[in-house]
Amino acid sequence: MKTDAELLRAARRDAHAFRELYDRHVSRIYGYHLRRSGDADAAHDLTAETFAQAWLARRRFRDRAAGSAVPWLFGIARNVLLMSVRRRCLERSVCERLGILERLDSEPAVVEPDDSWLDGLDEAFAELPDGQRDAISLRVGADLDYEAVAAALGTSAPSARLRVHRGLTTLRNRLGNGRETST
């Protein structure tokens, strides 16, 4: 029987070796995520993400546990879980600031804006510089991450992030004039 380290070395060229590693450890990683999330669907998603990250990082694996990849896999699982929690906290924070959550533990409320909610948006968006307008369209409209936005625009991820930020700030300032805003 091959060690985990041997399977990961072989997985650089052979996906079947990674599948063997997956089969060997998937139930433990799933159990880890299930105990922490308390949600079977979330645990499946987190487990899938854990092994996707392990696949991407398989060339960087260093055997520090006598052939076992268990500590490495659980380290990845922990990071995936932390990123998920941070992402969820950020989403909740944004929803609260936008007023679409009444309380932290409530479900998102149905928001029905009045007819004037989007007045002027098209005009303000059209007035943005091309780079900002394109960056917002890709990030918000197409739901691309900043790396993908940067690749599409032929720039760096920090530059793409800055274009989106500046464009959204300009839109907020233009559309916020004369309206009540809360901070």
N, C-alpha and C positions, 0 to 999 in steps of 0.2 A: 504494500500500500504506500502510495506516494505521500510525502509530507505536504502541508499547505505551501511551504516555501517552494518546493519542487513544482507544485501545480501552478503557482503564480509565475515562476520562471517559464514554464511551458506555455502559459496563457499568453505570453508575449507573441507567440506564433500560432497558438492553437486555442480557439474559443472553447473547445470541448473540455480542456483542462480547467478553464474558469468555471464551466458548468459543474464540474465535479466539486470544485471548492464551494460553489453556491449551494449545491445539494447537501453538502456536508454541514453547512453552518446556517442555512436560511431559517430553520426553526428557532434557533437560539436568538438570532437577530430580531426575528419577528416577535418572539416572546419579550425581548427587551423593550421594543417599541410599544407593544400592547400593554405591558405593565405601566409604562410611563404615560401613555396617551389615554388609556382606558377606552379606546375606540378601535374596533377591528379594522374598519376601512382606513383610518389614518395610519394604523400600524402597517397595513399592507403597502400603502403609499410610501411611508418612511423606509420600510424594508427595501422596496424597489429602488428608492433613491440611494440608499446606503450601498447597494450592490452596483448601481450605476456609477457612483463615485469611486468605488473600489476598482471597477473595470477601467475607468479613466486613469486611475493612479497606480495600476498594477506594475508599471515599469519602475515606479519609485519605491516599491516595497523593499524594506530591509529586514532581514530575518534577525530579530532580536529576542525570539522566544523559542529557541531550539526547534525550529521548523514549523511552529504554530503561527497561523495568521489571526488567531482569535483576538489578541490584544489590539492588533492593527484594525481589524474589522469593527470591534467595539469602539475604538477611537473614532472611526469614520461615522459609526452609528450615533455616537454622542454629538459629533459636530453637525450631522444632519438634523438631529432633534433640536439642538440649540438654534440652528438657522431657522427651522420651522417655527419655533416659539417666538423668536425675534420678529420674523415676518408677520406672524399673527398679531403680536403686540403692536407692531407698526400699523397694520391694517385697522385694528381696533382704535388706535389713537387717531388716525386720520378720520375714521367714521365718526368718532366722538366730536372732533373739532368741526366736522361738517354738519353736525347735528342730526345724523341719521341713526345714532344709537342713543337710547335714553339712559342706559346704565351699562356698565361693563359686562354684566351677566345677561343682558337682554339680547334678543334677536334684532337684526336690523329692521328698522321701521320702514314702512312704505312712505316714500317721500313723493308728494305730488306738487311740483313747482307751479306757480302761477304762470299765466301766459307770457309774461314779460321776462321770464327767467333767462332766456337765451337771446334777448334783444341785443343786437349789436355785436354778437360773437363772430358771425361770419365776416363782417366788415373789419373788426379788430384783427381777426386771424389773417385776413388777406393783406393787412398793412404791415405784418411782421416781415422782417428780412427773410429771404428765401431759406437761409441756413437754419434759422429758428423754426420757421414754419415746417420745413421738411423733417427736422428732428422731432418736433412735437407729433407730426403725423405718424412717424415710424414708431415712436415710443408709446404714445397714448392710443392712436388710432389702430396701429397694427400690433400693439402689445409686444414689441420687441424689447429685449434687454439692451443695455447700453453698449455692450460689445457688438451686437448685431446692428444697432443704429450707427455706430462708428464705422463699421465695415461698409454699410450701405452709403454713407456719406464720405467715405475716404478720409476719415480723421481718427483721432484717438478717442477712447471711451471717456476720459475726463472732459475732452472738448465737446463731445456729444451731450454729456450730462449738463455742461455749462450752457449749451445752446437751448436745451429743453428748459432749464431753470430760468434763464433770461426771458425766453418766450412766454412761459407761463406767468412770470412776474409781470411782464408787460401787459398781458391779457387781464390779469387780476387787477392791476392798477387802472387800466382803461375801463373795465367793466364795473369796477368797484366805486368809481366816482358817482356821487349822488345816491348811492345805495347804502343801506345800513349794513355794517360789517361788524362782526364780533371777533375779538382777539383773545 
